Structure formats: structure tokens, C-alpha cells
Amino acid sequence: MTATLQPPQAADRPVIPHVGVPGLRLVRSEIRKIATTNAWWLFGIASTAFTGLALWINMAEAAEHISRARDTAAVFRPGRGLSAAELAQAQAEFAQLHDLHLQATTAAGNIFTSGQFFGLLLVMLMGALVITNEFQYQTATATFLTTPQRTRVVFGKLLAVLGLGLFFWLLSRALSFVAGLIFFHNIGLTNSLTEWPVQRAIIFNLVAYLLWALLGFGLGTLIHSQIGVVVTAMLIYLGGFIGGIGVFNLIRAYLIHGDWVLTSAVVMPSIASQVMVSPEKLYPEAASWWVGVLVLTGWSVVAGAIGIVLNRRRDIT
Amino acid sequence: MADGGIAVEGLTKVYKNVRAVDDLSFAVSPGRVTGFLGPNGAGKTTTLRMVLNLVRPTAGSATIGGRRYADLVDPIRKVGGLLEASGAHRGRTGRNHLRMLCDAAGIPISRADDVLTAVGLTPAADRKFKGYSLGMRQRLGIAAALLGDPDVLILDEPANGLDPEGIRWMRDLLRSLADEGRTVLVSSHLLSEMELLADDVVIIAAGKLVRQGPVAEVIDSAGGAQMLVRTPSPEALIAELGSTVTASPIDGGALRIVGADGPTIGAAALRVGAEIHELTVERPDLENVFLQLTAGKADIR
């Protein structure tokens, strides 16, 4: 009997089905990336803590304002030596402070959007980290091997980032909603949720979360260094809030004398954001709320577009 | 599977002042393990990254089964890549690393467990990447490359950090993948390992092709086999072999003969009645050939 040479037996190759909705696969992958690292709960805890802190401050302030407004015994006592105009202004101020409806609405607007200041910073940072993490941890290689069309990767991340903004908004809003309802129930006052100014504040709070997440994302595509992007984001956000309007005031005072200089301060992302969320004009020369929306979107689109172009050409090493 | 070959044509990458890869052309066939060899800095990794669309070539092209990597539909079902810097997030578990790749590729996440088993990493699947040893990281990278059960594997230094058992495992794995008809291109510094594993080699130095072909041919091209003969009557044997062969005495009274093969020497010894105490083929090994071929080209550029 002779042995015959058999060709090597083909091993059973597994049949791997295609799963997932083609357009959403990358989004799903991005969400898993976020959910499987510590960033997830660290940012969650930070967001919860900042919301809690802001709620505490806002509710303490609201309690004080509302009890003052409820004090019907208070009467308007102007100081001596006021001009007629000053007198009128003081009287109007007094009337506002003792307008229970106005105070309740303002309190509701503040309480139901508690945690916005740091919440926006957090979603901005997360938006940036979604991109920079890939380079920090050298996962860009695996990501781009799976999806060599880099622009598709960027858009997948973009959708995930918007989802992230929405999620953190929901988290923060759920907390403040529960706390706010208890607060207004306890002091026996309407929660004002049916009032447009309060609804507007909550809606624009969401818009702000999405736009800042987007802006952080745009920055992340542009600056791939983790530290670089965190520092830049902090500068843009905190520096913008603290120093932004000051710089424009100086320009107005010493360089260009025109009110449009103050109006144009809206090009600063932080001022654009405040202009957008404020129900009334932030300051007399402030631009309209929709200019704020456009400016924030504009910055995100410009940063993102430059980032995408660079990304397409970039060598992944 | 005829379309699973890799074709590199005129591939060039110029960094600021270095031609990292210089007009490089070679072909890799399916069903064979092809070793991609070169000194440090020869441009191996850059070449593999260009094939995988991670680095933009300055000129030339690289295709897999006739298509550029970027033009492949579902690339990780066709090509599995492992690169030196294939990292994973330090805080993510091996299983989750694979699952997020499954998500992106539209592969069921159960496949992550299959490949973890295939590379023997199941016990560490739920440990974070930062706790992995170098060998475990390589295994995770190979698991990722196998996720889509691809026809083509492109592996950059896969044996890095593996222990002897791991190297043996890797050799058997790559061998069996090639035997199933897949294309396997693997870069390595371990020349003795490559000699055992590879069917073909592509040797580059200073970004240029030095030699390519089946391992035996490449070795023979560098001078061919020599015969080692031990006999008490060397003069008679040399005289009988004639002037077409060169014989040189080496230590211990043996002769090194070039230009005659075993049967020729045996027949000559029989005719003159010379006793043969030893007759051995001395084939140069891949390491010698490699060093010879890349001599002077391995400088840091």
C-alpha cells in the first residue's frame, strides 16, 4: 500500500456575518470606546458633582430672593439726595426684587440649568479626548485599519460626540429637575416649568452642550496632542469667560472707539455662548442670541474642517 | 484565492531629508509565508504602513489583490494587520479592545472571544491592557488581525517580545494560515526563525530591494553550497577532482570543497580508493547571506 500525498485540508473557515447598520457601526464603536474606559465614570462623577454644587448655590440664592420677594411688609424707602432718574431706577429695582413671579421664574431658570458652567467645559474636553485619545494610546492604527476612510471615522466620532453631549445634558438636567421640583414643592411655589423663559433656558442649555461638545471635537481634530488640546480648551473656555469681555473693553477704550467693538466680542466662543443662553441682552451692546449660535457652530466647523483635511494627509506612525 | 497577492510597485517615501523607502518593488504570493527582512531603519515598517494606507507614499503604489487598501470594502475581512505601534488604550480590557473593532467592522462581538481563544489570551481577556506583558500585547494584536478571518496577513515583527514557546506557537500559526492558502507577509529580525518559517524572503536595505525569492534560492545565490570532506588521503582526492573545483584545508584535517557536489566527490573517492570519513553539505545560513547582502547598507541614516 502506498501513501498518497493529500493536499492540506482546508480548515473550517468561520462564516462571519455582517451585523450593525452600516452608517452607525462607527458610532457604536466610538460609544463602546468611551464606555469601556475610566473616562466614562470620571466625567460622570465630575458632572454630577458640579451639578450638585451649582444646585446647592442656586437653591440657596433662590430661597433668599424668593423670601425677600414674598416679604409683603417691605416698603420702598429711597435714600436721601437721589436725582429723579436715580429715584426711578431704584424704584424699578425694588419692584423687580419684590416681583414674586419674576423672582420665581429667574430662580427656576437658574435651578433647572444648574451645572452649566462646568458641564460645558466637561463636554468640550470629552469631545476633544474622543480624537486625541486615539493618538495618545496609539489606537489610531487599529481604527484606521478597520476604516481606512478617515473622514468617515471623523464623522462617526462626530455623531458619538453629539450623543455624548446629549447624554451629559440629560444627566445634569435629570438631577436638577428632581432637585428643582423638590425645592419648589417645599417652598410651596410653582416650578415655572410652563413659563417660556424657563423653557428657553433649558432648550438653550441643551444647544450649548451640543455646540461646546462640537467645538471641543473640532479642536481635537486640529490638535492631536492630549495636553495641548486640554490646555487650549481650558484657555478658550475659562480665559474667554474671565478675560474675554475685558479685552474688548480695553480695545474699545484705547484703540477703536465704537460700540460695534463690544458687539463683536461675540466672536469669542465663551461670550458667544453666554450671549446665546441669556434670555435678555448680556450687556447693552451684545449681539443677538442667534449670532452666538452661529459663532459657536462656525468655530467648530472651521476647526473640524481644517482638522479633517490634515487628518486625510497625515501619516499614522 | 489567486487575488490575494500583494504587489508593491515603485513605492517611495521621502521624509524631509531621508529617502526612507526608495523605488521599492516586490510581490508576495498567496499560500506562502514571505519574510520581509532588513536592517534597522531599512524602511520595513514604513513600507508595511504604506501598504496599509497609514502612511502616504511619495510615489508608487501598493495593492492587495489588485486594489489599494483604502479601496477595499470591509478591509479587515480581507487583510489583517499587526504593526509595531498597534496600541490599545491602557485602561481598556483586551476583550473590549477587540469588541470595539468588531463594532466598527460590522462583525459580531462574539468573534472577539473566538480570536482570544485562538491566540490563547482568554484567561487575560478581562484584564486591562496596561497589565499585559509584551508577549500578551503581541497576542492581542494578532487576535485583532485575525478578527475578520482575512486572506492576507501583514505582520510587523510579530515575534517581538514572545518567549520561545510563543515563537514556536507563532511559527505554527503562520504556517497553518499559509497552508490554508492565505498570504502571509511578516517582517522580522530573527533570521534563524525566518529560515525555519518563510518560504520566500524579500530583503531590503536603505529603502531599496536587495534580493527577493524563495529562501533556498536566495541562499544559493550568495555562493551556493560547499562540501566538507574528511579523508586520510586528501591529495589523491583533490587530484582526481581536477582543476574545476577549489579545495582548501580547514582545521582538523578536513577539506572545504567548492564546485563539486556530494555524488561527484563520492565517485572520485571510490575511483582513487580514498577513504571518506565525513562528507557534509555546508549550506550558508540565511543570517550569513543577509549580512553579506546588506553589508555596508545597514548604517543609521
Interface residues (C-beta under 8 A of the other chain):
Chain A: P8 A10 A11 R13 P14 I16 P17 H18 V19 G20 P22 R25 L26 R28 S29 R32 K33 T36 T37 N38 N133 Y137 Q138 T139 T141 A142 T143 F144 L145 T146 T147 P148 Q149 G156 R313 D315 I316 T317
Chain B: R49 L52 N53 L54 V55 R56 Y69 A70 L72 D74 P75 I76 R77 V79 G81 L83 A85 S86 G87 A88 H89 R90 G91 R92 T93 N96 H97 R99 M100 L101 D103 A104 A105 G106 I107 P108 R111 D114 A144 G148 D149 S176 D179 E180 G181
